[in-house]
Amino acid sequence: MLRTTNVSNLRSDLSSLLKDLDEGPILVLSHSRPTAVLVEPEMFDALVEKIELLEDIVDGRRVIAEYRADPDLAVDAEEVFERLGQ
């Protein structure tokens, strides 16, 4: 369950809230609206890695779909190296 706190409690009890992040993320509310989420750095890094992986998968699927629609888009690697002069 996502825990919540408000900005006033965040200001007054930041140290305690940070110590409790191992129990899960904390949603910070301002005027009853979500404004931020506190998470452990490891969780943040893991989320960023997952997002990057998902973006790579989406890009790969898009490229495959483009290739299937027009296989002539693909160029042999040797041809690419020739064009680059290598």
C-alpha positions as CSV (number, residue, x, y, z in Angstrom):
1,M,0.0,0.0,0.0
2,L,1.3,3.4,-0.9
3,R,1.8,5.6,2.1
4,T,1.0,9.3,2.0
5,T,2.1,12.5,3.7
6,N,1.6,16.1,3.2
7,V,4.1,18.9,2.6
8,S,3.8,20.2,6.2
9,N,4.6,16.7,7.6
10,L,7.4,16.3,5.1
11,R,9.0,19.5,6.3
12,S,8.7,18.6,10.0
13,D,9.4,14.9,9.8
14,L,11.7,14.4,6.8
15,S,14.4,12.5,8.6
16,S,11.9,9.9,9.9
17,L,10.2,9.6,6.5
18,L,13.5,9.0,4.8
19,K,14.4,6.3,7.3
20,D,11.1,4.5,6.6
21,L,11.5,4.4,2.8
22,D,12.6,0.8,3.1
23,E,8.9,0.1,3.8
24,G,8.0,1.5,0.4
25,P,7.4,4.7,-1.5
26,I,5.7,7.7,0.1
27,L,3.3,9.9,-1.9
28,V,3.6,13.6,-1.0
29,L,0.4,15.6,-1.2
30,S,0.0,19.4,-1.4
31,H,-3.5,20.7,-1.0
32,S,-4.7,17.1,-1.3
33,R,-3.0,16.6,-4.7
34,P,0.0,14.4,-5.5
35,T,3.1,16.5,-5.9
36,A,6.0,14.0,-5.5
37,V,6.9,10.5,-4.6
38,L,9.7,9.6,-2.2
39,V,11.5,6.4,-3.1
40,E,14.8,4.7,-2.2
41,P,17.6,5.5,-4.7
42,E,17.9,1.8,-5.5
43,M,14.2,1.7,-6.4
44,F,14.5,4.8,-8.5
45,D,17.4,3.3,-10.4
46,A,15.6,0.1,-11.0
47,L,12.5,2.0,-12.3
48,V,14.7,4.0,-14.7
49,E,16.4,0.8,-15.9
50,K,13.0,-0.8,-16.5
51,I,11.7,2.3,-18.4
52,E,14.9,2.3,-20.6
53,L,14.5,-1.4,-21.3
54,L,10.8,-1.0,-22.2
55,E,11.7,2.0,-24.5
56,D,14.3,-0.3,-26.2
57,I,11.7,-3.0,-26.7
58,V,9.2,-0.5,-28.2
59,D,11.9,0.9,-30.5
60,G,12.9,-2.7,-31.6
61,R,9.3,-3.6,-32.3
62,R,8.8,-0.4,-34.3
63,V,11.9,-1.2,-36.4
64,I,10.8,-4.8,-37.0
65,A,7.4,-3.6,-38.1
66,E,9.0,-1.1,-40.5
67,Y,11.2,-3.8,-41.9
68,R,8.3,-6.2,-42.3
69,A,6.4,-3.4,-44.2
70,D,9.4,-2.7,-46.4
71,P,12.3,-5.3,-46.3
72,D,14.3,-3.1,-48.7
73,L,14.9,-0.7,-45.8
74,A,17.5,-3.1,-44.5
75,V,21.0,-2.7,-45.6
76,D,23.7,-5.3,-45.4
77,A,26.4,-4.5,-42.8
78,E,29.2,-4.9,-45.4
79,E,27.4,-2.3,-47.6
80,V,27.2,0.1,-44.6
81,F,31.0,-0.3,-43.9
82,E,31.7,0.4,-47.6
83,R,29.6,3.5,-47.5
84,L,31.6,4.6,-44.4
85,G,34.8,3.9,-46.1
86,Q,36.0,1.2,-43.8
